[in-house]
């Protein structure tokens, strides 16, 4: 019994501590159908195009990181600045969508909350892609703030 209770509390903590999971749970509690969320077609072509561009930029950044000539100080500094900007931009956009999402949930604007959740998920996935390269950034001793 105690083990079940502990497991339940741990699961609840995991859901509530993650903004995406928490928002999904609250939308589900409100009666919103989340099963077709990613197929809703509510994302604008402009937003989807922007996501594709950001994804391509991340892929190019990873390719550059793998082949970066560390002996060229100016190239190294330029790469560090570009990667720092990209990470901060995506992190800021993720945080902005989460803030909008919380506002929509607080005001019970379920349709807008679903859209904000979808957008936050996109930015979260891009941020996670950048998190995956942190070990390589450290290994190459690059001065990039990705935390």
N, C-alpha and C positions, 0 to 999 in steps of 0.2 A: 504494500500500500504506500509506504513512504517513498519507495523507488518510483512508483507511478506518479506520485505528487511532485517529486523532484524533477522528473522528466517533463511533466506538464509545465512546471514553472520555467524550466530551461527553454522549452520550446516557445513559450509565451514571450520570454525575454528576447529571444532571437528575432521573433516577428516584430515586436515593438521597437527594438533598437535599430532596425533597418528601415529607412524611410520608404523604400519601395514595397517591402513586405507589409509594413504597417498600413500603408495607403491601400494596397490591394485588399488587405483584410477589412479595412473600414468600408471600402466600396462594396465588398461582398456582403458585409453586414447590412448595408443600406439597401440591398436588393439589386444592385447593378450586376448585370450579366458580364462577367469577366472572361468567359470562355472564348468569345470571339473578339476580344479586345484588339489583338494585333491584326485582325482581318477587317477592321471596321472601315478602312478607307478614309478615315477622318484626317489623316495627315495630309498636309498640302504638298503638292509637287515641289514647291520651293524648299520646304523643310527636308523632304526626302533627298532632294538634290544636294542640299547642304550637308546632310549626313554622309552621302556618298563621297563628297569632296573631302570631308574631315577624315573619313575612313581611308581614302587614298593617301592623304597627307600622312596619316599614321603609318601606313604600309611603306611609303617612301622613307619616312624617318627611320623605321626599323631596318630597311635595306641599307640606308646610309650609316646607321650605327654599326652594322655588321662589317662594313667595309671602310670605316672611318680611319683616315691616316692621322694618327695621334701626334706625329712629328711636326705637322703643320699647325702652328699655334693659332693662326687666324681662322683656319677652317674649323678647328676644334672649338674656338670661342663662338663662332657663328652658329655651329651646330648646337652648342649648349644653350645659346640664347633662343634659337628656334624651338628646341624641345621644351625649354622652360615656358615659353609663350604658349605653345600648343597645350601643354599640360594645364597651365593656369586657366586658359580659355575654356577648355572642356570642363574642368572642375567648377569654374564659375557658372557655366551654363547649367550644369547638373544641379548645383546648389540653388540657382534661380528657379529652375523648374520644380524642385522640391519645395521651395518657399511658396510658389504659386499653387502647387498641389495642396499644401497645408491650408492655404487661404480658401481655396475652393471647397475643401472638405469641411472647414469650419463654417462656411456659409451654405453648406449643403447644395453646392452647384455640381451635381454628380456628373453631368456630361462634360463640363470643363475639367473636372477632376480626372476623369478617364483620359482625356486628351493630354493633360499635363503629366499624368502617370506614364502614358505611352512615350512622350517626349523625354521624360526623365530616364526611362529605361534605355532609350537610345544613347543618351549622354553617359549613362552609367556603364554601358557596354564599352563605349569608346574609352572611358577612363580606365576600365579594367584592362583593356588592351595595353594601355600605357603602363599600368602597374606591372604587367608581365615582364616588361623589359628593365625594370629597376635593378635586378641582379647584374645584368650586363652593363648598365650605366655605372654601377658601383665598381664592377670589375675593371672597366676601362678608366676608372678614376676621373669621371666627368663631373663637373661642378653644376649639377642640375638639381633643383629643389622639386622633388616629386612626392612630397609627403604632406 
